[in-house]
């Protein structure tokens, strides 16, 4: 014998389904990295709008940032950990070249940066901000200091990239890219499948 749901029971079941559905869907979607308790050496702007992007001069061609995740590295040529970070940033730019723009920003003079770049392989964009406007906007007190910014202008990761507490890894960069709907939208507009490509 079949038991039909009463109208009241059906409405209750439908309501529960509609309430739970978004929770199930959101659980399946990639998420941005969670903030980790750590020393930042700057104002904590994770989950907040990034400082206005402003540099005085590009030492490379100005990169395309539209529809891409942007990684800004505040650095200097005299800084040993900054120099140690360069090979990893080269790797990130090469590995995620379609979806990531890496930019090194220094407050040193163009001549100092050009001399350094002539003998050091830097496979990403470099610019000078001699007034340190972006650094001052978030009170950076130690370098290197990295911001990873999603296409909506929000900082999704921040910190000292060589930190023992939370070192910056390719997995973290990938997590930001995969969670960013702006990246997926750019792929869709270019004739893709409407989602960011998988990165090995």
Secondary structure by P-SEA (a helix, b strand, c coil): cbbbbcaaaaaaaaaaaaaaaaaaaaaacccccccccccccccccccccccccccccccccccccccbbbbbbbcccccaaaaaaaaaaaaaaaaccccbbbbbbbcccaaaaaaaaaaccccbbbbbccccccccccccccccbbbbbccccccccccccccccccccaaaaaaaaaacaaaaaaaaaacccccccccc
